[in-house]
Amino acid sequence: MSLPVEFSDPRLVPIYDALNEYSADSEPAFYSWLASELRASSIADLGCGTGLITCLLAESGYEMIGIDPAPAMIEVAERRDTENRVRWIVGDADAVPAGECDLAIMTGHVAQFFLTDEEWITALEALKRCLRSGGSLAFESRDPAAREWERWGSSSRVVEHPTAGEVEHWTKVQSAVEGIVSFSNHYAFRRTGEEVVSPAQLRFRSLSELSASLASVGLHIDQLYGDWDRSPMADATAEMIVVASAE
């Protein structure tokens, strides 16, 4: 899995959270509800990034393991975890401990960073191994039918950072071929005049593709939502939020 520059560049990592804010009723609320609904006690968060959701769940009393392949992101996560509630691991899916968790999650559309079917299946197998009997896997992926990437380049936004100053961010999409969208994120630092460009790719899998890949490793979909309010999927819904368990 190739990581975008914003996960490692020392100019971009400090502003990541400012540019990727969660609303109170979005992913954090959903995964908190899900953990409670499933009566989980131990949770693995693969692709935890700066650890925002990981730490929120840890503060709620869950035993958390945060795994991310980007050392710079884990460093931010560790600073956020002021009471050392989380076990942090720098690594990919193979670093997920086996048989330790009731729930495994991939937030922030991490599932879409696995571009090839081989990478994706390897990750699913590792996540299944980490689950105890009766455990669940949850993640979200954008519905390709909504063609969300066609709207990514329509606007820019500016955030104010305490040390970096004003930073403008916008996205340019280069191509969408066979489910893989290639694009670049642009960051303009107004204080210095510097612009940083981060190329990236995401895989947009259909629901049938997701179902088939889960089935190939012995997982089946238990619950499927179209948004963070737990509303059902509709035609060309923005999100496909999947909760799966072992067959």
Phi, psi and omega in degrees: 000120180275130184264136175296157183300327184295349178270353183224335183292125182297343175279333187260326182304317181295337182259003185303312184294324180295328182268350182230054181288145173261138170281158186299332184255022182256229186305312181304316180295320181296311184290331174294315177299316183296316179300320178292317181299321182273357182055043179286154173238325180238131187228133172258130180245099181274129185076043189289346179061229181279005169080018182299304181291323178304312182290323177299317178292322178297321178295337178274000174105000180279145174280114190248142170238120180253122182239132177208141181283350183261109181303323182295326178288320178296324178300317177296317180299318181295323177292327179291327183278070188293338181254013176053048180275341190250142169271113183262136181228127171274116181169177179258201185300329181294343181274355180291123181298143182276139170067023186252349193235150173272337184214136172240137182229152170230109182257177176062028180060030178304325182303334183278350178280347176276098191283317183267156177297324180297314178300316184295314180296320178300317179295316180297320179297318180295319180292323176296321180295332183284345185276140169286169177303130181084004181284168184229154174243134179226139178199168176233152178214144181286140180286118180298335180296336180281343178049049184300328182300337180291346180254357185294328184266012187278346183202171175231168177220155181238132175239153177255124180246141185304324182254326183276344184078206180284130178233125176262136182234136173210166184236140173240127179265129180266318184198160173222101188229122176051045175085354179253120179259123178257134184206175176223136173264133183246137181231116179252118179270106187293331181293322184253346184080005182278142174238130178246132181246130181239102176292147180205163175220146176227146177260125177257103179264141176286167178300320180295324177293317178298315180298317181294320181292320176297315180298327183293340178250011176085028176243148177228153183281122177267320182222146181218126182236156179256354178197171184290344176277007178071022174287153183288161175294145174232182178299129177053046177291155182293319185239151166238104183258115190251135170237119185232160177215170182289145180284000000 
